[in-house]
Amino acid sequence: MTYERLDKNKKALYKKLAVVAVPIALQSLIGSSLNLVDNLMVGSLGETELAAVGVGVQIYTLFYLFIYGFASGCSTFMAQFWGSGNVKGIKKAMGFTFVVCFSIGILFFLAAEFFPEKIMRIFTNIPEVIAIGKVYIQTCAPSFLLMPFNQSFEISLRATQQTHLPLIASIAAFCTNTLLNYILIFGHFGAPALGVKGAATATVIARIIQLSILLFIVFARKNIVAGTPREYFGWTPDFRKRVLRNSIPTTLNESLWSLGTSMYVAAFARVGITEYAAVQAGNTIQNVFIMAAFSLSDAALILVGQKLGQKKPDEAVILTKKLLRIGAFIGFIFGLVLIAVARPLISLFDFTPLGEKYTFYILIVLGLTMALPVYNVMIVSGVLRAGGDTKFAMLGETGTIWLYAVPVAFITALYLHWPIYFCILAVKGEEVIKCAIMTARVISKKWVKNVVTDL
């Protein structure tokens, strides 16, 4: 192959990746920036309020990752259906995603509405943090009924490579949430100063706006994924069985991963308010960078899945290698940028000198190790799911978290009493172990499968 041909192929890949990944990255950036804005505004109320929201939001993170996990398993079928030109199959997978996610959403809604204090006590034993956090959880409870709608529309639009459309809805949600945070947290424009409850109220309203825009985009504009109830819910027994076989491992993967990271919270939040406030701020700042990089995993699922749906396994393998190299490089660069801007971003929080010190050291750890989680998530949530190798991905990821990271978090924080930033560094060893396991799986090519044949 000539150099001109190689150069042309690279340019085509970069262009395709940009078209698919950039809107997803921007949407992730908006979402993480929204969390940063929330934390900055809540953090100005004090370290206790910041820590309370950081703990309270764990139940929402758990639910989001649950529905994201199930939707991601369904995305395997949507991406391969798109590659094979089967739009009817995409609509069926979309409807199946909604029904399962909404059913679970009802259970989470009831728990948040009626047992918020019990949820807080799972993660912390600090009375003032529990008292504030339970208000946040209860006020945000309607989000559990809205998120399944948003997730179902987003994954179907992404699978059909219309990634710019969910971005539009996210921009509107970001603007709404930021403005309402300013009004409701601090009591501007004649509104009452609601504090943490105001932040939760703004979040719920923003999700309603986001859903309204997605409904308009899909149905009023007659998008390709718009359909009738029969098209969304007309599943055959074989269809349900095959989708569940693929989606249950991804759901367990994200749920157990989220529960595992929540155990870090349970460990770190018991060290002290200042320490956990630093962890919360560090994670929030890191997410502005790493969530944008994680968008590459969604792009990998879409693009590699499309190749497998077209029955081009060799091209899927070649594409995978290129995407993983790009992902590791972007993760490394983002990590360096995170370290470079750490101090200016920390200064936006109302921290004590000790809190600033802890947050800065935490960000150094997160920045230096960022390439590893980006690379790993591209394999777990992108490549392996694109080929339907979801069981191995689940066992590999959850195994390293629960057998290594969770015990290390508790041992270093509560028994060895290491400084909080050294605890986080020790926990990051999990990414090294996972990297070795997942790389070996990619090289084996056992993940290369077409899952939509005869559907």
C-alpha positions as a Markdown table, in Angstrom:
| # | Residue | x | y | z |
|---|---|---|---|---|
| 1 | Met | 0.0 | 0.0 | 0.0 |
| 2 | Thr | 1.4 | 3.4 | -0.9 |
| 3 | Tyr | 2.1 | 6.2 | 1.6 |
| 4 | Glu | -0.6 | 8.3 | -0.2 |
| 5 | Arg | -3.2 | 5.5 | 0.4 |
| 6 | Leu | -2.2 | 5.2 | 4.0 |
| 7 | Asp | -2.4 | 8.9 | 4.5 |
| 8 | Lys | -5.8 | 9.0 | 2.9 |
| 9 | Asn | -7.1 | 6.1 | 5.1 |
| 10 | Lys | -5.8 | 7.9 | 8.2 |
| 11 | Lys | -7.6 | 11.1 | 7.2 |
| 12 | Ala | -10.8 | 9.2 | 6.5 |
| 13 | Leu | -10.6 | 7.6 | 10.0 |
| 14 | Tyr | -9.9 | 10.8 | 11.8 |
| 15 | Lys | -12.8 | 12.5 | 9.9 |
| 16 | Lys | -15.2 | 9.7 | 10.7 |
| 17 | Leu | -14.1 | 9.6 | 14.3 |
| 18 | Ala | -14.5 | 13.4 | 14.6 |
| 19 | Val | -18.0 | 13.2 | 13.2 |
| 20 | Val | -19.1 | 10.5 | 15.6 |
| 21 | Ala | -17.0 | 11.2 | 18.7 |
| 22 | Val | -16.8 | 15.0 | 18.9 |
| 23 | Pro | -20.5 | 15.6 | 19.6 |
| 24 | Ile | -20.4 | 12.8 | 22.2 |
| 25 | Ala | -17.3 | 14.3 | 23.7 |
| 26 | Leu | -18.9 | 17.8 | 23.8 |
| 27 | Gln | -22.0 | 16.3 | 25.4 |
| 28 | Ser | -19.9 | 14.5 | 28.0 |
| 29 | Leu | -17.9 | 17.7 | 28.5 |
| 30 | Ile | -21.2 | 19.6 | 29.1 |
| 31 | Gly | -22.4 | 17.0 | 31.5 |
| 32 | Ser | -19.2 | 17.0 | 33.5 |
| 33 | Ser | -19.0 | 20.8 | 33.4 |
| 34 | Leu | -22.5 | 20.9 | 34.7 |
| 35 | Asn | -21.4 | 18.8 | 37.7 |
| 36 | Leu | -18.5 | 21.2 | 38.1 |
| 37 | Val | -20.8 | 24.2 | 38.2 |
| 38 | Asp | -23.1 | 22.4 | 40.6 |
| 39 | Asn | -20.2 | 21.6 | 42.9 |
| 40 | Leu | -18.7 | 25.1 | 42.7 |
| 41 | Met | -22.1 | 26.7 | 43.6 |
| 42 | Val | -22.8 | 24.1 | 46.4 |
| 43 | Gly | -19.2 | 24.3 | 47.5 |
| 44 | Ser | -19.5 | 28.0 | 48.1 |
| 45 | Leu | -22.0 | 27.1 | 50.8 |
| 46 | Gly | -19.3 | 25.1 | 52.7 |
| 47 | Glu | -17.3 | 21.9 | 52.7 |
| 48 | Thr | -20.2 | 20.1 | 54.6 |
| 49 | Glu | -22.7 | 20.9 | 51.9 |
| 50 | Leu | -20.2 | 19.8 | 49.1 |
| 51 | Ala | -19.5 | 16.5 | 50.9 |
| 52 | Ala | -23.3 | 15.9 | 51.4 |
| 53 | Val | -24.1 | 16.4 | 47.8 |
| 54 | Gly | -21.1 | 14.3 | 46.8 |
| 55 | Val | -22.4 | 11.4 | 48.9 |
| 56 | Gly | -26.0 | 11.9 | 48.0 |
| 57 | Val | -25.4 | 11.8 | 44.3 |
| 58 | Gln | -24.0 | 8.3 | 44.6 |
| 59 | Ile | -27.4 | 6.7 | 44.3 |
| 60 | Tyr | -28.0 | 8.6 | 41.1 |
| 61 | Thr | -24.6 | 7.6 | 39.7 |
| 62 | Leu | -25.5 | 4.0 | 40.5 |
| 63 | Phe | -28.8 | 4.2 | 38.7 |
| 64 | Tyr | -27.3 | 6.1 | 35.7 |
| 65 | Leu | -24.6 | 3.5 | 35.3 |
| 66 | Phe | -27.2 | 0.7 | 35.6 |
| 67 | Ile | -29.3 | 2.1 | 32.8 |
| 68 | Tyr | -26.2 | 3.1 | 30.8 |
| 69 | Gly | -25.0 | -0.5 | 31.2 |
| 70 | Phe | -28.2 | -2.0 | 29.9 |
| 71 | Ala | -28.5 | 0.6 | 27.1 |
| 72 | Ser | -24.9 | -0.1 | 26.2 |
| 73 | Gly | -25.7 | -3.8 | 25.8 |
| 74 | Cys | -28.6 | -2.9 | 23.6 |
| 75 | Ser | -26.3 | -0.5 | 21.6 |
| 76 | Thr | -24.3 | -3.5 | 20.4 |
| 77 | Phe | -27.4 | -4.6 | 18.5 |
| 78 | Met | -28.3 | -1.1 | 17.3 |
| 79 | Ala | -24.8 | -0.5 | 15.9 |
| 80 | Gln | -24.7 | -3.8 | 14.1 |
| 81 | Phe | -28.3 | -3.4 | 12.9 |
| 82 | Trp | -27.2 | 0.0 | 11.5 |
| 83 | Gly | -24.3 | -1.7 | 9.7 |
| 84 | Ser | -26.7 | -4.2 | 8.2 |
| 85 | Gly | -29.3 | -1.6 | 7.3 |
| 86 | Asn | -32.0 | -3.0 | 9.7 |
| 87 | Val | -33.7 | 0.2 | 11.1 |
| 88 | Lys | -36.7 | -1.9 | 12.4 |
| 89 | Gly | -34.3 | -3.8 | 14.6 |
| 90 | Ile | -32.9 | -0.5 | 16.0 |
| 91 | Lys | -36.5 | 0.6 | 17.0 |
| 92 | Lys | -37.2 | -2.7 | 18.7 |
| 93 | Ala | -33.9 | -2.5 | 20.7 |
| 94 | Met | -34.8 | 1.1 | 21.6 |
| 95 | Gly | -38.2 | 0.1 | 23.0 |
| 96 | Phe | -36.7 | -2.8 | 24.9 |
| 97 | Thr | -34.1 | -0.5 | 26.5 |
| 98 | Phe | -36.8 | 1.9 | 27.7 |
| 99 | Val | -39.1 | -0.7 | 29.2 |
| 100 | Val | -36.4 | -2.4 | 31.3 |
| 101 | Cys | -34.7 | 0.9 | 32.4 |
| 102 | Phe | -38.0 | 2.6 | 33.3 |
| 103 | Ser | -39.1 | -0.5 | 35.4 |
| 104 | Ile | -35.9 | -0.2 | 37.4 |
| 105 | Gly | -36.3 | 3.6 | 37.6 |
| 106 | Ile | -39.6 | 3.2 | 39.5 |
| 107 | Leu | -37.9 | 1.1 | 42.2 |
| 108 | Phe | -35.1 | 3.7 | 42.6 |
| 109 | Phe | -37.7 | 6.5 | 42.7 |
| 110 | Leu | -39.6 | 4.9 | 45.5 |
| 111 | Ala | -36.4 | 4.3 | 47.5 |
| 112 | Ala | -35.2 | 7.9 | 47.1 |
| 113 | Glu | -38.6 | 9.3 | 47.9 |
| 114 | Phe | -39.3 | 7.4 | 51.0 |
| 115 | Phe | -35.9 | 6.2 | 52.4 |
| 116 | Pro | -33.4 | 8.9 | 51.6 |
| 117 | Glu | -31.8 | 8.8 | 55.1 |
| 118 | Lys | -31.2 | 5.1 | 54.9 |
| 119 | Ile | -29.5 | 5.6 | 51.6 |
| 120 | Met | -27.2 | 8.3 | 53.0 |
| 121 | Arg | -26.2 | 6.0 | 55.9 |
| 122 | Ile | -24.9 | 3.4 | 53.5 |
| 123 | Phe | -22.1 | 5.8 | 52.6 |
| 124 | Thr | -21.4 | 7.9 | 55.7 |
| 125 | Asn | -22.0 | 8.2 | 59.4 |
| 126 | Ile | -21.5 | 11.9 | 59.8 |
| 127 | Pro | -24.8 | 13.4 | 61.0 |
| 128 | Glu | -24.6 | 16.8 | 59.4 |
| 129 | Val | -23.7 | 15.3 | 56.0 |
| 130 | Ile | -26.7 | 12.8 | 56.3 |
| 131 | Ala | -29.1 | 15.6 | 57.2 |
| 132 | Ile | -28.2 | 17.7 | 54.2 |
| 133 | Gly | -27.7 | 14.8 | 51.7 |
| 134 | Lys | -31.2 | 13.3 | 52.4 |
| 135 | Val | -32.8 | 16.5 | 51.2 |
| 136 | Tyr | -30.9 | 16.4 | 48.0 |
| 137 | Ile | -31.8 | 12.7 | 47.3 |
| 138 | Gln | -35.5 | 13.2 | 48.0 |
| 139 | Thr | -35.8 | 16.3 | 45.9 |
| 140 | Cys | -34.0 | 14.7 | 42.9 |
| 141 | Ala | -36.2 | 11.5 | 43.1 |
| 142 | Pro | -38.2 | 12.4 | 39.9 |
| 143 | Ser | -35.0 | 12.1 | 37.9 |
| 144 | Phe | -35.3 | 8.4 | 38.1 |
| 145 | Leu | -38.4 | 8.5 | 36.0 |
| 146 | Leu | -37.0 | 10.9 | 33.4 |
| 147 | Met | -33.5 | 9.4 | 32.8 |
| 148 | Pro | -34.7 | 6.2 | 31.1 |
| 149 | Phe | -36.5 | 8.2 | 28.4 |
| 150 | Asn | -33.4 | 10.3 | 27.8 |
| 151 | Gln | -31.1 | 7.4 | 27.7 |
| 152 | Ser | -33.2 | 5.4 | 25.2 |
| 153 | Phe | -33.4 | 8.3 | 22.8 |
| 154 | Glu | -29.7 | 9.1 | 23.1 |
| 155 | Ile | -28.4 | 5.6 | 22.4 |
| 156 | Ser | -30.6 | 5.2 | 19.3 |
| 157 | Leu | -29.5 | 8.5 | 17.9 |
| 158 | Arg | -25.9 | 7.8 | 18.5 |
| 159 | Ala | -26.1 | 4.3 | 17.0 |
| 160 | Thr | -27.5 | 5.8 | 13.8 |
| 161 | Gln | -24.5 | 8.2 | 13.9 |
| 162 | Gln | -26.7 | 11.3 | 14.6 |
| 163 | Thr | -24.6 | 12.2 | 17.6 |
| 164 | His | -25.1 | 15.9 | 17.2 |
| 165 | Leu | -28.8 | 15.7 | 18.1 |
| 166 | Pro | -28.4 | 14.6 | 21.8 |
| 167 | Leu | -25.8 | 17.3 | 22.1 |
| 168 | Ile | -28.4 | 19.9 | 21.3 |
| 169 | Ala | -30.6 | 18.7 | 24.2 |
| 170 | Ser | -27.6 | 18.6 | 26.5 |
| 171 | Ile | -26.7 | 22.2 | 25.8 |
| 172 | Ala | -30.3 | 23.3 | 26.6 |
| 173 | Ala | -30.2 | 21.2 | 29.9 |
| 174 | Phe | -26.8 | 22.7 | 30.8 |
| 175 | Cys | -28.0 | 26.3 | 30.3 |
| 176 | Thr | -31.2 | 25.6 | 32.2 |
| 177 | Asn | -29.5 | 23.9 | 35.1 |
| 178 | Thr | -26.8 | 26.6 | 35.5 |
| 179 | Leu | -29.3 | 29.4 | 35.5 |
| 180 | Leu | -31.7 | 27.7 | 37.9 |
| 181 | Asn | -28.8 | 26.8 | 40.2 |
| 182 | Tyr | -27.8 | 30.5 | 40.4 |
| 183 | Ile | -31.4 | 31.5 | 41.1 |
| 184 | Leu | -32.5 | 28.7 | 43.5 |
| 185 | Ile | -29.3 | 28.0 | 45.5 |
| 186 | Phe | -28.7 | 31.6 | 46.4 |
| 187 | Gly | -32.1 | 33.1 | 46.1 |
| 188 | His | -31.6 | 35.6 | 43.2 |
| 189 | Phe | -34.4 | 37.4 | 41.3 |
| 190 | Gly | -36.8 | 37.2 | 44.3 |
| 191 | Ala | -36.6 | 33.4 | 44.6 |
| 192 | Pro | -36.0 | 31.8 | 48.0 |
| 193 | Ala | -32.5 | 30.7 | 48.8 |
| 194 | Leu | -32.9 | 26.9 | 48.9 |
| 195 | Gly | -29.3 | 25.9 | 49.1 |
| 196 | Val | -28.8 | 22.2 | 48.3 |
| 197 | Lys | -32.5 | 21.7 | 47.7 |
| 198 | Gly | -32.3 | 24.4 | 45.0 |
| 199 | Ala | -29.5 | 22.5 | 43.3 |
| 200 | Ala | -31.6 | 19.4 | 43.2 |
| 201 | Thr | -34.7 | 21.2 | 41.9 |
| 202 | Ala | -32.7 | 22.7 | 39.1 |
| 203 | Thr | -31.4 | 19.3 | 38.1 |
| 204 | Val | -35.0 | 17.9 | 37.8 |
| 205 | Ile | -36.2 | 20.8 | 35.7 |
| 206 | Ala | -33.2 | 20.5 | 33.4 |
| 207 | Arg | -33.9 | 16.9 | 32.8 |
| 208 | Ile | -37.5 | 17.7 | 31.9 |
| 209 | Ile | -36.3 | 20.3 | 29.3 |
| 210 | Gln | -33.8 | 17.8 | 27.9 |
| 211 | Leu | -36.5 | 15.1 | 27.4 |
| 212 | Ser | -38.9 | 17.6 | 25.8 |
| 213 | Ile | -36.2 | 18.5 | 23.2 |
| 214 | Leu | -35.5 | 14.9 | 22.5 |
| 215 | Leu | -39.2 | 14.1 | 22.0 |
| 216 | Phe | -39.4 | 17.0 | 19.6 |
| 217 | Ile | -36.3 | 16.0 | 17.6 |
| 218 | Val | -37.5 | 12.4 | 17.2 |
| 219 | Phe | -41.2 | 12.7 | 16.7 |
| 220 | Ala | -42.0 | 16.2 | 15.5 |
| 221 | Arg | -39.1 | 16.1 | 13.1 |
| 222 | Lys | -39.9 | 12.5 | 12.1 |
| 223 | Asn | -36.4 | 11.2 | 12.7 |
| 224 | Ile | -35.4 | 7.8 | 11.4 |
| 225 | Val | -35.7 | 6.3 | 14.9 |
| 226 | Ala | -39.3 | 7.5 | 15.3 |
| 227 | Gly | -41.8 | 4.7 | 15.3 |
| 228 | Thr | -45.1 | 3.4 | 16.4 |
| 229 | Pro | -45.7 | 1.5 | 19.7 |
| 230 | Arg | -45.8 | -1.8 | 17.7 |
| 231 | Glu | -42.4 | -1.1 | 16.2 |
| 232 | Tyr | -40.9 | -0.3 | 19.6 |
| 233 | Phe | -42.5 | -3.2 | 21.5 |
| 234 | Gly | -43.0 | -6.0 | 19.0 |
| 235 | Trp | -40.3 | -8.3 | 20.2 |
| 236 | Thr | -40.0 | -12.0 | 19.5 |
| 237 | Pro | -38.9 | -14.4 | 22.2 |
| 238 | Asp | -35.6 | -14.9 | 20.4 |
| 239 | Phe | -35.0 | -11.2 | 20.2 |
| 240 | Arg | -35.6 | -10.7 | 23.9 |
| 241 | Lys | -33.4 | -13.7 | 24.8 |
| 242 | Arg | -30.4 | -12.5 | 22.7 |
| 243 | Val | -30.6 | -8.9 | 23.8 |
| 244 | Leu | -30.8 | -9.9 | 27.5 |
| 245 | Arg | -28.0 | -12.4 | 27.1 |
| 246 | Asn | -25.8 | -9.5 | 25.9 |
| 247 | Ser | -27.2 | -6.7 | 28.1 |
| 248 | Ile | -27.4 | -8.4 | 31.5 |
| 249 | Pro | -23.5 | -8.6 | 31.7 |
| 250 | Thr | -23.2 | -5.0 | 30.7 |
| 251 | Thr | -25.8 | -4.0 | 33.3 |
| 252 | Leu | -24.0 | -6.0 | 36.0 |
| 253 | Asn | -20.7 | -4.6 | 34.8 |
| 254 | Glu | -21.8 | -0.9 | 35.2 |
| 255 | Ser | -23.8 | -1.6 | 38.4 |
| 256 | Leu | -21.0 | -3.5 | 40.1 |
| 257 | Trp | -18.5 | -0.9 | 38.9 |
| 258 | Ser | -20.6 | 1.9 | 40.2 |
| 259 | Leu | -21.2 | 0.0 | 43.5 |
| 260 | Gly | -17.5 | -0.6 | 43.8 |
| 261 | Thr | -16.6 | 3.1 | 43.3 |
| 262 | Ser | -19.4 | 3.9 | 45.8 |
| 263 | Met | -17.4 | 1.8 | 48.2 |
| 264 | Tyr | -14.5 | 4.1 | 47.7 |
| 265 | Val | -16.9 | 6.9 | 48.8 |
| 266 | Ala | -17.9 | 4.8 | 51.8 |
| 267 | Ala | -14.2 | 4.5 | 52.8 |
| 268 | Phe | -13.1 | 8.0 | 52.0 |
| 269 | Ala | -16.1 | 9.7 | 53.4 |
| 270 | Arg | -15.4 | 8.1 | 56.8 |
| 271 | Val | -12.0 | 9.7 | 57.0 |
| 272 | Gly | -13.2 | 13.2 | 57.4 |
| 273 | Ile | -15.2 | 16.0 | 55.8 |
| 274 | Thr | -12.2 | 17.9 | 54.5 |
| 275 | Glu | -10.7 | 14.7 | 53.0 |
| 276 | Tyr | -13.9 | 13.7 | 51.3 |
| 277 | Ala | -14.6 | 17.2 | 50.1 |
| 278 | Ala | -11.2 | 17.1 | 48.4 |
| 279 | Val | -12.0 | 13.7 | 46.8 |
| 280 | Gln | -15.3 | 15.1 | 45.5 |
| 281 | Ala | -13.7 | 18.2 | 44.1 |
| 282 | Gly | -10.9 | 16.2 | 42.5 |
| 283 | Asn | -13.2 | 13.8 | 40.9 |
| 284 | Thr | -15.5 | 16.6 | 39.6 |
| 285 | Ile | -12.6 | 18.4 | 38.1 |
| 286 | Gln | -11.1 | 15.2 | 36.6 |
| 287 | Asn | -14.5 | 14.4 | 35.0 |
| 288 | Val | -14.4 | 17.5 | 32.9 |
| 289 | Phe | -11.5 | 15.9 | 31.1 |
| 290 | Ile | -11.9 | 12.2 | 31.4 |
| 291 | Met | -15.6 | 12.0 | 30.4 |
| 292 | Ala | -14.8 | 13.8 | 27.2 |
| 293 | Ala | -12.1 | 11.2 | 26.5 |
| 294 | Phe | -14.4 | 8.4 | 27.5 |
| 295 | Ser | -16.6 | 9.4 | 24.5 |
| 296 | Leu | -14.1 | 7.5 | 22.4 |
| 297 | Ser | -15.5 | 4.3 | 23.9 |
| 298 | Asp | -19.0 | 5.1 | 22.6 |
| 299 | Ala | -17.5 | 6.0 | 19.2 |
| 300 | Ala | -15.6 | 2.7 | 19.2 |
| 301 | Leu | -18.7 | 0.7 | 19.9 |
| 302 | Ile | -20.6 | 2.5 | 17.1 |
| 303 | Leu | -17.8 | 2.2 | 14.5 |
| 304 | Val | -16.5 | -1.2 | 15.3 |
| 305 | Gly | -20.0 | -2.5 | 15.7 |
| 306 | Gln | -20.9 | -1.2 | 12.3 |
| 307 | Lys | -18.0 | -3.1 | 10.7 |
| 308 | Leu | -19.1 | -6.3 | 12.4 |
| 309 | Gly | -22.7 | -5.8 | 11.3 |
| 310 | Gln | -21.4 | -5.4 | 7.8 |
| 311 | Lys | -19.6 | -8.8 | 8.3 |
| 312 | Lys | -16.1 | -7.2 | 7.9 |
| 313 | Pro | -14.3 | -8.7 | 10.9 |
| 314 | Asp | -10.8 | -8.1 | 9.6 |
| 315 | Glu | -11.5 | -4.4 | 9.2 |
| 316 | Ala | -13.0 | -4.3 | 12.6 |
| 317 | Val | -9.8 | -5.6 | 14.1 |
| 318 | Ile | -7.6 | -3.1 | 12.2 |
| 319 | Leu | -9.9 | -0.3 | 13.2 |
| 320 | Thr | -9.8 | -1.4 | 16.9 |
| 321 | Lys | -6.0 | -1.2 | 17.0 |
| 322 | Lys | -6.0 | 2.3 | 15.6 |
| 323 | Leu | -8.7 | 3.6 | 17.9 |
| 324 | Leu | -6.9 | 2.2 | 21.0 |
| 325 | Arg | -3.7 | 4.0 | 20.1 |
| 326 | Ile | -5.6 | 7.2 | 19.6 |
| 327 | Gly | -7.4 | 6.8 | 22.9 |
| 328 | Ala | -4.3 | 6.2 | 24.9 |
| 329 | Phe | -2.6 | 9.3 | 23.4 |
| 330 | Ile | -5.6 | 11.5 | 24.1 |
| 331 | Gly | -5.8 | 10.2 | 27.7 |
| 332 | Phe | -2.1 | 11.0 | 28.2 |
| 333 | Ile | -2.5 | 14.6 | 26.9 |
| 334 | Phe | -5.7 | 15.2 | 28.8 |
| 335 | Gly | -3.9 | 14.1 | 32.0 |
| 336 | Leu | -1.1 | 16.6 | 31.5 |
| 337 | Val | -3.6 | 19.4 | 30.9 |
| 338 | Leu | -5.5 | 18.5 | 34.1 |
| 339 | Ile | -2.3 | 18.8 | 36.1 |
| 340 | Ala | -1.5 | 22.2 | 34.4 |
| 341 | Val | -4.8 | 23.7 | 35.3 |
| 342 | Ala | -5.2 | 22.1 | 38.7 |
| 343 | Arg | -4.4 | 25.1 | 40.9 |
| 344 | Pro | -6.6 | 27.7 | 39.1 |
| 345 | Leu | -9.6 | 25.3 | 39.2 |
| 346 | Ile | -9.1 | 24.5 | 42.9 |
| 347 | Ser | -9.0 | 28.2 | 43.7 |
| 348 | Leu | -12.7 | 28.3 | 42.5 |
| 349 | Phe | -13.7 | 26.2 | 45.5 |
| 350 | Asp | -14.1 | 27.7 | 49.0 |
| 351 | Phe | -11.6 | 25.4 | 50.6 |
| 352 | Thr | -9.4 | 25.6 | 53.7 |
| 353 | Pro | -5.6 | 25.5 | 52.9 |
| 354 | Leu | -5.6 | 21.8 | 53.9 |
| 355 | Gly | -8.5 | 21.1 | 51.6 |
| 356 | Glu | -6.6 | 22.8 | 48.7 |
| 357 | Lys | -3.5 | 20.8 | 49.4 |
| 358 | Tyr | -5.3 | 17.5 | 49.4 |
| 359 | Thr | -7.2 | 18.4 | 46.2 |
| 360 | Phe | -4.1 | 19.4 | 44.4 |
| 361 | Tyr | -2.2 | 16.2 | 45.2 |
| 362 | Ile | -5.3 | 14.1 | 44.2 |
| 363 | Leu | -5.4 | 15.8 | 40.8 |
| 364 | Ile | -1.7 | 15.1 | 40.3 |
| 365 | Val | -2.5 | 11.4 | 40.9 |
| 366 | Leu | -5.5 | 11.4 | 38.6 |
| 367 | Gly | -3.7 | 13.3 | 35.8 |
| 368 | Leu | -0.6 | 11.1 | 35.8 |
| 369 | Thr | -2.8 | 7.9 | 35.5 |
| 370 | Met | -5.5 | 9.2 | 33.2 |
| 371 | Ala | -4.3 | 7.3 | 30.0 |
| 372 | Leu | -5.0 | 4.0 | 31.7 |
| 373 | Pro | -8.7 | 4.4 | 32.4 |
| 374 | Val | -9.3 | 5.9 | 29.0 |
| 375 | Tyr | -7.6 | 3.0 | 27.3 |
| 376 | Asn | -9.4 | 0.4 | 29.5 |
| 377 | Val | -12.8 | 1.9 | 29.0 |
| 378 | Met | -12.3 | 1.9 | 25.2 |
| 379 | Ile | -11.8 | -1.8 | 25.4 |
| 380 | Val | -14.5 | -2.7 | 28.0 |
| 381 | Ser | -17.3 | -0.3 | 26.9 |
| 382 | Gly | -16.3 | 0.1 | 23.3 |
| 383 | Val | -14.5 | -2.8 | 21.6 |
| 384 | Leu | -15.7 | -5.8 | 23.6 |
| 385 | Arg | -19.3 | -4.6 | 23.7 |
| 386 | Ala | -19.2 | -3.9 | 19.9 |
| 387 | Gly | -18.6 | -7.6 | 19.4 |
| 388 | Gly | -21.0 | -8.8 | 22.1 |
| 389 | Asp | -18.1 | -10.1 | 24.4 |
| 390 | Thr | -19.9 | -8.5 | 27.3 |
| 391 | Lys | -19.5 | -11.4 | 29.8 |
| 392 | Phe | -15.7 | -11.3 | 29.7 |
| 393 | Ala | -15.7 | -7.5 | 29.9 |
| 394 | Met | -17.9 | -7.7 | 33.0 |
| 395 | Leu | -15.8 | -10.4 | 34.8 |
| 396 | Gly | -12.6 | -8.6 | 34.0 |
| 397 | Glu | -13.6 | -5.2 | 35.1 |
| 398 | Thr | -15.7 | -6.1 | 38.2 |
| 399 | Gly | -13.2 | -8.6 | 39.3 |
| 400 | Thr | -10.3 | -6.1 | 39.4 |
| 401 | Ile | -12.4 | -3.6 | 41.3 |
| 402 | Trp | -13.9 | -5.9 | 43.9 |
| 403 | Leu | -10.9 | -8.2 | 44.4 |
| 404 | Tyr | -8.3 | -5.4 | 44.4 |
| 405 | Ala | -9.5 | -1.7 | 44.5 |
| 406 | Val | -12.3 | -1.9 | 47.1 |
| 407 | Pro | -10.2 | -3.8 | 49.7 |
| 408 | Val | -7.3 | -1.4 | 49.1 |
| 409 | Ala | -9.5 | 1.7 | 49.6 |
| 410 | Phe | -10.7 | 0.5 | 53.0 |
| 411 | Ile | -7.3 | -0.8 | 54.1 |
| 412 | Thr | -5.3 | 2.2 | 53.2 |
| 413 | Ala | -7.9 | 4.8 | 54.3 |
| 414 | Leu | -9.3 | 3.3 | 57.5 |
| 415 | Tyr | -6.6 | 0.9 | 58.8 |
| 416 | Leu | -3.3 | 2.2 | 57.6 |
| 417 | His | -4.5 | 5.8 | 57.7 |
| 418 | Trp | -2.5 | 6.9 | 54.7 |
| 419 | Pro | -2.9 | 10.4 | 53.3 |
| 420 | Ile | -6.0 | 10.5 | 51.1 |
| 421 | Tyr | -4.0 | 11.1 | 47.9 |
| 422 | Phe | -1.8 | 8.0 | 48.6 |
| 423 | Cys | -5.0 | 6.0 | 49.1 |
| 424 | Ile | -6.2 | 7.0 | 45.7 |
| 425 | Leu | -2.9 | 6.2 | 44.1 |
| 426 | Ala | -3.0 | 2.7 | 45.6 |
| 427 | Val | -6.5 | 2.2 | 44.3 |
| 428 | Lys | -5.4 | 3.2 | 40.8 |
| 429 | Gly | -3.3 | 0.0 | 40.7 |
| 430 | Glu | -6.5 | -1.6 | 39.6 |
| 431 | Glu | -6.2 | 0.1 | 36.2 |
| 432 | Val | -2.8 | -1.5 | 35.6 |
| 433 | Ile | -4.1 | -5.0 | 36.3 |
| 434 | Lys | -7.2 | -4.4 | 34.1 |
| 435 | Cys | -5.0 | -3.1 | 31.3 |
| 436 | Ala | -3.1 | -6.3 | 31.1 |
| 437 | Ile | -6.2 | -8.5 | 31.1 |
| 438 | Met | -8.1 | -6.5 | 28.5 |
| 439 | Thr | -5.2 | -6.1 | 26.1 |
| 440 | Ala | -4.7 | -9.8 | 26.1 |
| 441 | Arg | -8.4 | -10.3 | 25.2 |
| 442 | Val | -8.2 | -7.8 | 22.3 |
| 443 | Ile | -5.2 | -9.6 | 20.9 |
| 444 | Ser | -7.0 | -13.0 | 21.1 |
| 445 | Lys | -9.8 | -11.8 | 18.8 |
| 446 | Lys | -12.3 | -13.9 | 20.7 |
| 447 | Trp | -14.5 | -10.8 | 20.9 |
| 448 | Val | -15.0 | -10.6 | 17.1 |
| 449 | Lys | -18.7 | -11.6 | 16.6 |
| 450 | Asn | -21.8 | -10.7 | 14.6 |
| 451 | Val | -24.8 | -10.8 | 17.1 |
| 452 | Val | -27.6 | -9.7 | 14.7 |
| 453 | Thr | -27.6 | -12.6 | 12.2 |
| 454 | Asp | -31.1 | -13.8 | 11.6 |
| 455 | Leu | -32.8 | -11.2 | 13.8 |
